[in-house]
Amino acid sequence: MDKVIAKEVIAEKRKKTLLFTFLVVGILITAICLLRFAFSASLKKSQFTTAVVEVGDIENTITASGEMSPEFEQVLTSVMNASIQDVLLDAGTNVTKGQSIMLLDKAAAQAEYEKLRLSLESKRNSVQKLKLELEKSFYDIRSNNDIKQLKINSLQSTLEDAKRLYKAGGGTKEDIEQAELNLKVAQLEKKQLENEVRSKQKTMQVEIRELDLVAAAEEQDLNELGRKLQLANVVATRPGVITWVNKNIGASIQEGEPLVRIADLESFKVIGSISDNYISQLHNGMSAIVVINEKQFRGTVSNINPSVQNGIITFDVQLNERKDPLFRPKMKVDVYLVTDRHTNVLRVANGPAFKGSSVQDVFVLKNEKATRRTVHIGMTNFDYVELKDNVQAGEVMITSDMSDYKNVNEITINK
């Protein structure tokens, strides 16, 4: 026996059928749209960026980080044992040549200076006194020598008189012999006195020279201490910026202890750092590119720190242009180390379209159409990408990210 189907059941079945139909139609429409999009996508020119393929040089680089640093930094040290009396300028201050930075307490050194000065005056007085004494002694010796000469002259006269008297028969031979003996004794005494005069002269010169040397040594010590006293007021010897200053007022410091560091802002270098994974590619003399605010500065790796800390190796880059208004101490910069270079190759400006793969699909513009092409990628850097095949110089490529069109072979370009 047939049962009458309720109207509610019929309505529910009809509703399910319609819903299923709409769902199938929606899927078909979506599929058709996707297929149409895949085979006939479109873009506006304002939605992407382009670059022209050109012939030029390209460098392969590895990326490092860097920090601008003054090429020369002067360290002002304490010239004496003293204490810090006052700090006039703080770190970060620009200074000019001759500008005072710090004052040192020099009371003890000043007292030592006065002590040395008095000692030197005493030595000079001693030298002068010795010269006077030696001159008097030398004068006495010369006077005795002159007296001896007079005595010899007298004895010679006596000898001549004795000889004449003997010839006249009024004297004896013994008188002549006695006169000759007296003359010889006087002559020997005079010779002895002359030797004494010469010896005294040499002794005088040696003693005076010795005292002069002692005085000169003390004078040198005095001048050195005087120079240190002048340098006790720490001043800049060249223009620059203070990078560090000892601000411990009242602290005792030893001679040679650093007080101030001044950086010379006339010449800069870059201190770079990179993972030690690249240590085999890093070497002195390799080219480097430093980028500051999109401006490039060329340089050369001049020094590599042999030690590795926390997996990082540091190196110095000597810039071709060592001074520029953009340079600032401690400024962070991008450093690109050039590991290889190709000349006269096809290249295009780097952009988001290039993902780093050696084989890649790109879109080339022609007649308001963007057509997919597969190209082989060579060297890449932050500026350019090397294209090895399937493109020609003068063609225009899309450099924007085209990941959303990975299944599209051709794109229509609208204005």
C-alpha positions in Angstrom: 0.0 0.0 0.0 1.5 3.3 -1.1 2.1 6.0 1.5 1.6 9.7 0.8 5.0 11.5 1.1 4.7 14.5 3.3 5.2 17.9 1.7 8.0 18.7 4.2 10.0 15.8 3.0 9.5 16.7 -0.7 10.5 20.3 0.1 13.7 19.2 1.9 14.7 16.9 -1.0 14.1 19.7 -3.5 16.2 22.1 -1.3 19.1 19.6 -1.2 19.0 19.1 -4.9 19.1 22.8 -5.6 21.9 23.3 -3.2 23.9 20.5 -4.8 23.2 22.0 -8.2 24.4 25.5 -7.2 27.5 24.0 -5.6 28.4 22.1 -8.8 27.8 25.2 -10.9 30.0 27.3 -8.6 32.8 24.9 -8.8 32.5 24.8 -12.6 32.5 28.6 -12.8 35.5 28.8 -10.4 37.4 26.3 -12.5 36.6 28.2 -15.7 37.8 31.4 -14.1 41.0 29.8 -12.9 41.7 28.3 -16.3 41.0 31.7 -18.0 43.3 33.3 -15.5 46.0 30.7 -16.1 45.9 31.3 -19.8 45.0 34.9 -20.0 46.0 36.8 -16.8 46.4 40.6 -16.8 48.4 43.2 -14.8 48.6 46.9 -14.7 52.0 48.6 -15.3 51.8 50.3 -11.9 51.7 46.8 -10.2 55.2 45.7 -11.0 58.7 47.0 -11.6 60.9 46.3 -14.7 64.6 46.5 -15.7 66.4 46.4 -19.0 68.8 43.5 -19.8 72.2 45.0 -20.5 75.8 44.0 -21.1 78.2 44.9 -18.3 80.4 43.6 -15.5 79.1 41.8 -12.4 80.8 40.9 -9.2 80.0 38.0 -6.9 79.8 39.1 -3.3 79.3 37.7 0.1 77.5 39.8 2.7 79.1 41.0 5.9 78.4 43.6 8.5 80.6 46.6 9.4 81.1 49.6 11.6 82.7 52.9 10.7 85.8 53.6 12.8 88.3 56.5 12.7 91.5 55.2 11.0 93.6 56.8 13.6 92.9 57.2 17.3 95.2 59.0 19.6 95.6 58.0 23.2 96.7 60.7 25.7 98.4 59.2 28.7 99.5 60.6 32.0 103.0 61.9 31.9 103.5 61.6 35.7 102.1 60.1 38.8 99.2 62.3 39.8 95.5 62.5 40.4 92.6 63.7 38.3 91.6 67.2 39.4 88.9 68.0 36.9 87.4 66.7 33.6 86.5 69.6 31.2 85.1 67.7 28.3 83.1 64.5 28.0 83.1 61.7 25.5 81.5 62.5 22.1 82.7 66.1 22.2 84.5 67.6 19.2 87.8 69.2 20.1 90.2 71.4 18.3 94.0 71.4 18.5 95.2 72.9 21.8 91.8 72.6 23.6 92.0 71.6 27.3 90.3 68.3 28.1 91.4 67.4 31.7 93.4 68.9 34.6 95.7 66.9 36.8 96.8 67.7 40.3 100.5 68.5 40.0 101.3 69.8 43.5 103.7 66.9 44.3 105.4 67.3 40.9 105.7 71.0 41.4 107.4 70.4 44.7 109.8 68.0 43.1 110.5 70.5 40.4 111.5 73.2 42.9 113.7 70.6 44.7 115.5 69.8 41.5 115.8 73.5 40.6 117.6 74.3 43.9 119.8 71.3 43.5 120.8 72.4 40.0 121.6 75.9 41.3 123.8 74.3 44.0 125.6 72.2 41.4 126.2 75.2 39.2 127.6 77.2 42.2 129.9 74.2 43.0 131.1 74.2 39.5 131.8 78.0 39.6 133.5 77.6 43.0 135.8 74.8 41.7 136.7 76.8 38.7 137.8 79.7 40.9 139.8 77.3 43.2 141.5 75.6 40.3 142.3 78.9 38.6 143.9 80.1 41.9 145.9 76.9 42.2 146.9 77.1 38.6 148.0 80.7 39.1 150.1 79.8 42.1 151.8 77.0 40.2 152.6 79.3 37.3 153.9 81.9 39.7 156.2 79.3 41.3 157.3 78.3 37.9 158.2 81.9 37.0 160.2 82.1 40.3 162.1 78.9 39.4 162.9 80.4 36.1 164.3 83.5 37.8 166.3 81.3 40.1 167.7 79.4 37.1 168.7 82.6 35.5 170.5 83.6 38.7 172.3 80.3 39.0 173.4 80.5 35.4 174.9 83.9 36.1 176.6 82.6 39.2 178.1 79.7 37.1 179.4 82.2 34.5 180.9 84.3 37.3 182.6 81.3 38.8 184.1 80.3 35.5 185.4 83.8 34.8 186.8 84.0 38.3 188.5 80.6 37.9 190.2 81.8 34.7 191.4 84.9 36.4 193.0 82.8 39.2 190.7 84.0 41.9 188.4 81.0 42.2 188.5 77.2 42.5 187.3 74.4 40.4 185.1 73.3 43.3 183.2 76.5 43.1 182.4 75.9 39.4 181.2 72.4 40.1 179.0 73.6 42.9 177.5 76.3 40.7 176.8 73.7 38.0 175.1 71.3 40.5 172.9 74.1 41.8 171.9 75.0 38.3 171.0 71.4 37.4 169.0 71.0 40.6 167.1 74.2 39.8 166.4 73.0 36.2 165.1 69.7 37.4 162.8 71.4 39.9 161.5 73.6 37.1 160.8 70.7 34.9 159.0 69.0 37.7 157.0 72.1 38.3 156.1 72.3 34.5 154.9 68.7 34.6 152.8 69.6 37.7 151.4 72.5 35.7 150.4 70.3 32.8 148.9 67.7 35.1 147.0 70.3 37.0 145.6 71.6 33.8 144.3 68.2 32.8 142.9 67.6 36.3 141.1 70.9 36.2 139.5 70.1 32.8 138.4 66.6 34.0 136.9 67.9 37.3 135.1 70.7 35.6 133.9 68.4 32.9 132.6 66.0 35.5 130.7 68.7 37.4 129.3 70.1 34.1 128.0 66.6 33.2 126.3 66.2 36.6 124.8 69.7 36.3 123.7 68.9 32.7 122.0 65.7 33.9 120.2 67.5 36.6 119.2 70.2 34.2 117.8 67.6 31.8 115.8 66.1 34.6 114.6 69.5 35.5 113.5 70.3 32.0 111.8 67.0 31.6 109.8 67.6 34.8 109.0 71.1 33.6 107.7 69.6 30.3 105.6 67.1 32.3 104.2 69.9 34.4 103.1 71.8 31.2 101.5 68.6 29.9 99.7 68.0 33.2 96.8 70.0 31.7 95.8 67.4 29.1 95.1 69.2 25.8 94.2 67.9 22.3 97.2 67.7 20.0 94.9 67.4 16.9 91.3 68.0 15.9 88.9 65.2 16.4 86.2 63.8 18.7 86.7 62.4 22.2 85.7 58.7 22.2 86.6 58.0 25.8 87.8 59.9 28.9 88.7 58.9 32.4 86.1 60.7 34.5 87.2 59.4 38.0 87.9 62.7 39.5 90.3 62.4 42.5 91.6 59.0 41.4 95.3 58.4 41.5 96.9 57.5 38.2 100.3 56.2 37.3 102.7 57.5 34.7 101.7 56.1 31.3 98.1 55.3 32.2 95.6 56.3 29.5 93.4 59.3 30.2 91.7 60.3 26.9 91.2 58.8 23.5 90.7 61.2 20.5 89.5 59.9 17.1 90.8 61.7 14.0 87.6 62.4 11.9 89.7 63.2 8.8 90.2 59.6 7.9 87.9 56.5 8.4 88.1 52.8 7.9 85.5 50.0 8.3 85.8 47.2 10.9 83.9 44.3 9.3 82.7 41.0 10.7 81.5 37.8 9.1 80.8 34.2 10.0 84.0 32.1 10.2 82.3 29.8 7.6 83.6 32.2 5.0 87.2 32.3 6.3 88.5 30.3 3.3 87.2 33.1 1.0 88.5 36.0 3.0 92.0 37.3 2.3 94.0 40.5 2.4 93.8 42.6 -0.7 90.3 41.5 -1.8 87.9 44.2 -3.0 85.1 45.3 -0.7 82.0 47.5 -1.2 80.6 49.5 1.7 77.0 50.8 1.4 75.8 53.8 3.3 72.3 55.1 2.6 72.4 53.4 -0.9 75.7 55.1 -1.7 78.7 52.8 -2.4 82.2 53.2 -1.3 85.0 51.0 -2.6 87.8 49.6 -0.5 90.2 46.8 0.1 90.5 44.3 3.0 93.8 45.4 4.7 93.9 43.3 7.8 92.3 40.1 9.1 92.1 39.4 12.8 93.5 35.9 13.2 91.3 35.1 16.3 87.7 33.9 16.0 85.2 34.8 18.7 81.7 33.3 18.9 82.0 32.1 15.3 82.7 35.6 14.0 85.9 36.8 12.4 86.7 40.5 12.0 88.7 42.4 9.4 89.6 45.9 8.4 88.5 47.6 5.1 90.7 50.5 3.9 88.5 52.8 1.9 89.5 54.5 -1.3 87.7 57.6 0.0 88.6 58.0 3.6 86.6 61.1 4.3 82.9 61.8 3.5 80.1 63.7 5.1 78.2 60.4 5.6 81.0 58.9 7.8 80.3 58.8 11.5 82.1 56.9 14.2 80.3 53.6 15.3 77.9 53.9 12.3 76.6 50.5 11.2 77.1 49.8 7.5 76.6 46.9 5.0 79.8 45.4 3.6 80.0 43.2 0.5 83.2 41.3 -0.1 83.9 40.6 -3.8 84.9 37.0 -4.4 84.7 36.9 -8.2 84.1 39.1 -11.2 82.7 38.5 -14.7 83.0 41.1 -17.5 80.9 41.8 -20.6 78.0 39.5 -19.5 74.2 39.9 -19.7 72.9 41.4 -16.5 69.7 42.8 -15.1 68.9 44.8 -12.0 68.3 42.5 -9.0 64.8 42.4 -7.5 62.3 40.3 -5.7 61.7 38.2 -8.8 65.0 36.4 -8.3 65.0 33.8 -5.6 68.5 32.5 -5.7 68.0 29.4 -7.8 70.4 28.6 -10.6 67.4 27.9 -13.0 64.5 30.3 -12.8 61.3 31.4 -14.7 61.1 35.1 -15.5 58.7 37.3 -17.5 59.9 39.3 -20.5 57.8 42.2 -21.7 57.0 42.6 -25.4 54.1 44.3 -27.2 52.0 44.7 -24.0 52.5 41.1 -23.2 54.7 39.4 -20.4 55.9 36.0 -21.6 57.4 33.4 -19.3 60.9 32.2 -20.0 63.3 29.8 -18.3 66.8 31.3 -17.8 70.0 30.1 -16.1 71.3 32.4 -13.4 75.0 33.1 -13.0 76.5 35.5 -10.5 74.3 37.6 -8.2 74.9 40.6 -6.0 72.9 43.3 -4.3 72.8 45.3 -7.6 72.7 42.8 -10.5 71.8 39.3 -11.6 73.8 37.5 -14.4 71.6 35.9 -17.1 73.3 33.2 -19.0 70.8 32.4 -21.7 67.3 32.8 -23.3 67.4 36.6 -23.1 69.0 39.4 -25.2 70.4 42.8 -24.4 67.7 45.5 -24.5 64.8 43.2 -23.5 62.7 44.3 -20.6 62.1 42.0 -17.7 59.7 42.1 -14.7 61.8 42.3 -11.5 58.8 42.2 -9.1 57.8 39.0 -7.2 55.7 36.9 -9.7 55.0 34.0 -7.4 51.3 34.4 -7.8 51.7 33.8 -11.6 53.7 30.6 -11.4 51.2 28.7 -13.6 50.7 31.5 -16.1 52.6 31.5 -19.4 51.5 34.9 -20.6 50.2 38.0 -18.9 48.4 40.9 -20.6 49.7 44.3 -19.5 47.1 47.0 -19.1 47.8 50.7 -18.6 
